[in-house]
Amino acid sequence: LTIVESQAPMWVWGTICMAGGLLMMAGIALRWTRIVVLGSLISAAVLTTIAIGKAVAISERPFLDGISVPITMGVVAAACWGFAIGFAIKGEDDK
């Protein structure tokens, strides 16, 4: 585990990620913009935190062995940030 991941038990990280994803899905299904933004922000924050922790841990390895993990997590985090920004700009709920 990286220094970031070791700050909480794995089930806590999993629960936070699951909550963000479920909020995003529910918000999209019910067309509630604020819920999509909330879920996206939760997911983006957690994924960004873990990706940075993994990048720091990998920076200590020779030849940056395993760099694809933080890059992939960073791309998914960027998508979540994009969702949050896009839906926040979109404005009020469609109902």
C-alpha positions as a Markdown table, in Angstrom:
| # | Residue | x | y | z |
|---|---|---|---|---|
| 1 | Leu | 0.0 | 0.0 | 0.0 |
| 2 | Thr | 1.1 | 3.5 | -0.7 |
| 3 | Ile | 1.2 | 6.2 | 2.0 |
| 4 | Val | -2.1 | 7.5 | 0.8 |
| 5 | Glu | -3.9 | 4.2 | 0.7 |
| 6 | Ser | -2.6 | 3.2 | 4.2 |
| 7 | Gln | -4.4 | 6.2 | 5.8 |
| 8 | Ala | -7.7 | 4.3 | 5.7 |
| 9 | Pro | -8.7 | 0.7 | 5.5 |
| 10 | Met | -9.4 | -0.6 | 2.0 |
| 11 | Trp | -13.1 | -1.0 | 2.7 |
| 12 | Val | -13.3 | 2.8 | 3.4 |
| 13 | Trp | -11.7 | 3.6 | 0.0 |
| 14 | Gly | -14.0 | 1.2 | -1.7 |
| 15 | Thr | -17.0 | 2.6 | 0.0 |
| 16 | Ile | -16.2 | 6.1 | -1.0 |
| 17 | Cys | -15.5 | 5.1 | -4.6 |
| 18 | Met | -18.8 | 3.1 | -4.7 |
| 19 | Ala | -20.8 | 6.0 | -3.2 |
| 20 | Gly | -19.4 | 8.4 | -5.8 |
| 21 | Gly | -20.2 | 6.0 | -8.6 |
| 22 | Leu | -23.7 | 5.3 | -7.3 |
| 23 | Leu | -24.5 | 9.0 | -6.9 |
| 24 | Met | -23.3 | 9.6 | -10.5 |
| 25 | Met | -25.5 | 6.8 | -11.8 |
| 26 | Ala | -28.5 | 7.8 | -9.8 |
| 27 | Gly | -28.1 | 11.4 | -10.8 |
| 28 | Ile | -27.9 | 10.6 | -14.5 |
| 29 | Ala | -30.8 | 8.1 | -14.3 |
| 30 | Leu | -33.0 | 10.6 | -12.4 |
| 31 | Arg | -31.7 | 13.6 | -14.3 |
| 32 | Trp | -30.6 | 15.4 | -11.1 |
| 33 | Thr | -27.7 | 17.6 | -12.1 |
| 34 | Arg | -26.5 | 18.4 | -8.6 |
| 35 | Ile | -26.3 | 14.7 | -7.7 |
| 36 | Val | -24.2 | 13.9 | -10.8 |
| 37 | Val | -21.9 | 16.8 | -9.8 |
| 38 | Leu | -21.6 | 15.6 | -6.2 |
| 39 | Gly | -20.9 | 12.0 | -7.2 |
| 40 | Ser | -18.4 | 13.2 | -9.8 |
| 41 | Leu | -16.6 | 15.4 | -7.3 |
| 42 | Ile | -16.4 | 12.5 | -4.8 |
| 43 | Ser | -15.0 | 10.1 | -7.4 |
| 44 | Ala | -12.6 | 12.7 | -8.8 |
| 45 | Ala | -11.2 | 13.6 | -5.4 |
| 46 | Val | -10.7 | 10.0 | -4.3 |
| 47 | Leu | -9.2 | 8.9 | -7.6 |
| 48 | Thr | -6.9 | 11.9 | -7.8 |
| 49 | Thr | -5.7 | 11.3 | -4.3 |
| 50 | Ile | -4.9 | 7.6 | -4.9 |
| 51 | Ala | -3.3 | 8.3 | -8.3 |
| 52 | Ile | -1.0 | 10.9 | -6.7 |
| 53 | Gly | -0.1 | 8.5 | -3.9 |
| 54 | Lys | 0.7 | 5.7 | -6.5 |
| 55 | Ala | 2.7 | 8.1 | -8.6 |
| 56 | Val | 4.9 | 9.1 | -5.6 |
| 57 | Ala | 5.4 | 5.4 | -4.7 |
| 58 | Ile | 6.3 | 4.5 | -8.3 |
| 59 | Ser | 8.7 | 7.5 | -8.6 |
| 60 | Glu | 11.0 | 5.6 | -6.2 |
| 61 | Arg | 11.2 | 2.5 | -8.4 |
| 62 | Pro | 13.8 | 2.1 | -11.2 |
| 63 | Phe | 12.6 | 2.9 | -14.7 |
| 64 | Leu | 9.3 | 4.0 | -13.2 |
| 65 | Asp | 8.1 | 0.4 | -13.2 |
| 66 | Gly | 4.3 | 0.3 | -13.0 |
| 67 | Ile | 3.7 | 3.9 | -14.1 |
| 68 | Ser | 0.6 | 2.8 | -16.1 |
| 69 | Val | -1.5 | 2.5 | -12.9 |
| 70 | Pro | -1.4 | 6.1 | -11.8 |
| 71 | Ile | -1.7 | 7.3 | -15.4 |
| 72 | Thr | -4.8 | 5.3 | -15.8 |
| 73 | Met | -6.3 | 6.4 | -12.5 |
| 74 | Gly | -5.4 | 10.0 | -13.4 |
| 75 | Val | -7.2 | 9.7 | -16.7 |
| 76 | Val | -10.3 | 8.4 | -15.0 |
| 77 | Ala | -10.1 | 11.1 | -12.4 |
| 78 | Ala | -9.8 | 13.7 | -15.1 |
| 79 | Ala | -13.0 | 12.3 | -16.7 |
| 80 | Cys | -14.7 | 12.6 | -13.4 |
| 81 | Trp | -13.5 | 16.2 | -13.0 |
| 82 | Gly | -14.8 | 16.8 | -16.5 |
| 83 | Phe | -18.2 | 15.3 | -15.7 |
| 84 | Ala | -18.4 | 17.5 | -12.6 |
| 85 | Ile | -17.5 | 20.7 | -14.4 |
| 86 | Gly | -19.7 | 19.9 | -17.4 |
| 87 | Phe | -22.8 | 19.1 | -15.4 |
| 88 | Ala | -22.1 | 22.1 | -13.1 |
| 89 | Ile | -22.0 | 24.4 | -16.1 |
| 90 | Lys | -25.1 | 22.8 | -17.5 |
| 91 | Gly | -27.1 | 24.3 | -14.7 |
| 92 | Glu | -30.3 | 23.5 | -13.0 |
| 93 | Asp | -32.1 | 20.1 | -13.0 |
| 94 | Asp | -34.0 | 19.2 | -16.1 |
| 95 | Lys | -37.2 | 18.3 | -14.2 |
